[in-house]
């Protein structure tokens, strides 16, 4: 909105300057000593000067529009990068726990800030577990992990109506190998923008 206002202001100044220049231009009066050819040369020079000024104003306007387009593209790129970061950054949990670590709380604060800035976005929080434990137990643990994340976001000021939860238990592992590193990756809450 401010950029549009600045463009309009610059255009008004340029148009006023053009009118002022044209209206204040010295007119050549044909006298006995001035020939028609001299008058035509002066008028041609005046016209050329006005045309050059108009071209300079057009170029300035084009540069301003190009700059605004570049700023808009940069803003869109930053917004897309922030959205991608939101979706790709999971929070992780300790074995058999749904408690939030200090790192998880920090990530959730970033997610809450993004959600506040993108007030139309709704999110599904997916609870995941490693493969140890029964299917029923892991589904319940995944639900607790998703619910804990949701509660923390609500406490940070995100509307509950924008947050949904689902538990996948052990059904969708991030890493299917049977190592402690893989188990650590699988104990997570994932945030999917609806």
Backbone torsions as a table, in degrees:
resi	resn	phi	psi	omega
1	UNK	NA	-43.8	179.5
2	UNK	-65.2	-39.6	179.4
3	UNK	-61.3	-41.5	179.0
4	UNK	-62.3	-41.0	179.7
5	UNK	-63.0	-42.7	179.5
6	UNK	-64.9	-39.5	178.1
7	UNK	-62.0	-46.5	179.9
8	UNK	-61.8	-40.5	179.4
9	UNK	-64.1	-45.2	179.9
10	UNK	-63.4	-42.5	179.7
11	UNK	-64.2	-40.5	179.5
12	UNK	-62.8	-42.4	179.4
13	UNK	-65.3	-43.2	-179.0
14	UNK	-65.0	-42.4	179.5
15	UNK	-65.4	-43.3	179.0
16	UNK	-62.1	-41.1	178.3
17	UNK	-63.7	-39.5	178.9
18	UNK	-64.0	-46.8	177.5
19	UNK	-61.1	-42.0	-179.3
20	UNK	-63.2	-43.6	-179.6
21	UNK	-63.6	-45.3	-178.3
22	UNK	-68.4	-42.3	-176.2
23	UNK	-73.6	-26.8	-178.3
24	UNK	-94.6	1.0	-178.5
25	UNK	-63.9	140.3	-179.2
26	UNK	-72.7	125.1	178.7
27	UNK	-89.2	137.5	179.1
28	UNK	-89.0	129.0	178.9
29	UNK	-100.3	132.5	-179.9
30	UNK	-77.8	121.8	175.5
31	UNK	-120.3	-175.5	179.7
32	UNK	-62.7	-33.2	-175.7
33	UNK	-84.7	-16.9	-179.0
34	UNK	-99.7	130.3	179.5
35	UNK	-93.2	164.0	178.7
36	UNK	-62.9	-34.1	178.9
37	UNK	-64.6	-41.3	177.8
38	UNK	-62.9	-41.4	-179.9
39	UNK	-63.8	-41.8	179.0
40	UNK	-63.4	-38.4	177.8
41	UNK	-64.2	-42.6	-179.4
42	UNK	-66.0	-44.0	179.5
43	UNK	-64.7	-39.1	178.3
44	UNK	-63.6	-41.3	178.6
45	UNK	-64.9	-41.0	178.6
46	UNK	-64.4	-43.2	178.1
47	UNK	-63.5	-40.9	179.3
48	UNK	-63.6	-40.7	179.4
49	UNK	-64.4	-44.1	178.7
50	UNK	-63.7	-40.6	179.0
51	UNK	-65.2	-40.6	179.0
52	UNK	-64.8	-39.9	178.7
53	UNK	-66.7	-40.7	177.8
54	UNK	-63.2	-40.6	178.3
55	UNK	-64.9	-41.1	178.3
56	UNK	-62.5	-39.9	178.5
57	UNK	-66.7	-39.5	178.1
58	UNK	-63.4	-42.5	178.9
59	UNK	-63.9	-42.3	178.5
60	UNK	-62.1	-42.2	178.7
61	UNK	-63.5	-42.6	179.7
62	UNK	-63.6	-41.9	178.2
63	UNK	-61.9	-41.8	179.4
64	UNK	-63.2	-43.5	178.2
65	UNK	-65.3	-39.7	178.3
66	UNK	-64.2	-40.8	178.8
67	UNK	-63.4	-43.2	179.7
68	UNK	-65.4	-39.0	177.9
69	UNK	-64.8	-40.0	177.5
70	UNK	-63.6	-42.4	178.5
71	UNK	-64.3	-39.4	179.4
72	UNK	-65.5	-43.0	179.6
73	UNK	-64.0	-40.0	178.6
74	UNK	-64.9	-41.4	178.7
75	UNK	-62.7	-42.5	178.7
76	UNK	-65.5	-39.1	179.5
77	UNK	-64.5	-41.1	178.2
78	UNK	-64.9	-40.3	179.2
79	UNK	-64.0	-41.2	178.8
80	UNK	-66.5	-39.2	178.4
81	UNK	-65.2	-40.4	178.8
82	UNK	-65.6	-39.4	178.3
83	UNK	-64.8	-42.9	-179.7
84	UNK	-64.2	-41.7	177.7
85	UNK	-62.2	-42.2	179.6
86	UNK	-57.5	-48.0	-176.3
87	UNK	-72.8	-30.8	-173.8
88	UNK	-93.0	-6.4	-177.2
89	UNK	-101.9	105.9	178.5
90	UNK	-89.4	162.6	169.2
91	UNK	-108.6	149.3	-174.7
92	UNK	-117.9	156.6	-176.5
93	UNK	-125.5	158.5	174.2
94	UNK	-75.4	167.4	179.4
95	UNK	-58.7	131.6	175.3
96	UNK	55.7	39.1	-177.1
97	UNK	-140.2	149.9	172.5
98	UNK	-121.3	15.1	178.4
99	UNK	-78.6	143.3	-179.6
100	UNK	-86.4	130.4	174.8
101	UNK	-79.3	169.5	178.3
102	UNK	-63.6	-34.9	177.1
103	UNK	-66.2	-42.1	179.0
104	UNK	-63.1	-40.5	178.7
105	UNK	-63.7	-38.5	178.8
106	UNK	-64.7	-42.8	178.7
107	UNK	-64.9	-41.3	179.3
108	UNK	-65.2	-33.0	176.0
109	UNK	-64.8	-40.0	176.3
110	UNK	-64.0	-41.6	179.5
111	UNK	-65.7	-38.7	177.7
112	UNK	-63.8	-40.7	178.0
113	UNK	-62.9	-42.1	179.1
114	UNK	-65.1	-42.4	179.8
115	UNK	-64.6	-36.2	177.9
116	UNK	-67.9	-36.4	179.2
117	UNK	-75.0	-25.3	-179.2
118	UNK	-117.1	70.3	-170.2
119	UNK	-63.4	-15.5	-179.9
120	UNK	-91.7	-7.2	-177.5
121	UNK	-80.0	137.5	172.9
122	UNK	-115.5	151.0	-172.3
123	UNK	-133.0	142.1	170.0
124	UNK	-107.0	124.0	179.2
125	UNK	-96.3	119.2	-177.1
126	UNK	-101.0	124.7	175.8
127	UNK	-93.5	131.3	-178.0
128	UNK	-129.4	155.0	-179.9
129	UNK	-134.4	167.6	171.2
130	UNK	-82.2	178.6	-171.1
131	UNK	-82.2	-5.0	179.0
132	UNK	-75.7	140.5	-178.5
133	UNK	101.2	166.1	-179.4
134	UNK	-76.1	163.0	179.7
135	UNK	-59.9	-45.3	-179.2
136	UNK	-63.0	-44.1	-179.6
137	UNK	-63.0	-44.0	-178.4
138	UNK	-67.6	-34.3	175.6
139	UNK	-64.1	-41.8	178.6
140	UNK	-66.9	-42.0	178.9
141	UNK	-64.7	-40.7	177.2
142	UNK	-62.0	-39.4	177.4
143	UNK	-65.3	-41.1	177.8
144	UNK	-62.9	-40.7	179.8
145	UNK	-63.9	-44.2	178.5
146	UNK	-66.0	-41.3	-179.4
147	UNK	-67.1	-39.0	177.4
148	UNK	-62.3	-42.8	178.3
149	UNK	-63.9	-42.9	179.4
150	UNK	-62.0	-46.4	-179.8
151	UNK	-60.0	-40.4	-179.9
152	UNK	-65.6	-41.5	177.9
153	UNK	-64.7	-39.0	177.7
154	UNK	-63.0	-42.0	177.3
155	UNK	-63.2	-24.1	177.9
156	UNK	-86.5	0.6	174.3
157	UNK	104.6	8.4	177.7
158	UNK	-85.8	135.1	-178.7
159	UNK	-65.4	133.3	-179.2
160	UNK	-61.2	-30.2	-178.8
161	UNK	-65.5	-16.8	-179.6
162	UNK	-92.5	-3.8	-174.2
163	UNK	-119.0	126.6	175.1
164	UNK	-118.3	155.9	177.1
165	UNK	-127.4	152.7	174.4
166	UNK	-152.2	148.1	177.2
167	UNK	-113.5	131.8	173.8
168	UNK	-106.8	-3.5	-179.3
169	UNK	55.4	-125.0	-179.1
170	UNK	-99.5	6.8	-170.2
171	UNK	-70.0	-27.9	-176.9
172	UNK	-125.7	73.5	-178.8
173	UNK	-68.8	145.1	175.4
174	UNK	-77.6	-34.8	179.3
175	UNK	-134.3	118.5	-173.8
176	UNK	-88.1	0.3	178.4
177	UNK	-74.4	160.6	-175.9
178	UNK	-102.5	62.0	177.7
179	UNK	-123.4	161.8	179.5
180	UNK	-61.8	-35.9	177.9
181	UNK	-62.5	-42.1	179.0
182	UNK	-67.5	-41.6	178.3
183	UNK	-59.6	-41.1	-179.8
184	UNK	-62.3	-40.8	178.7
185	UNK	-66.2	-33.6	-175.5
186	UNK	-79.9	-21.7	179.1
187	UNK	-83.6	88.7	-170.0
188	UNK	-150.7	167.7	166.2
189	UNK	-118.9	128.6	-179.6
190	UNK	-111.0	145.8	-175.8
191	UNK	-116.5	113.7	-179.2
192	UNK	-110.8	124.4	178.4
193	UNK	-75.7	127.2	-178.5
194	UNK	-75.3	NA	NA
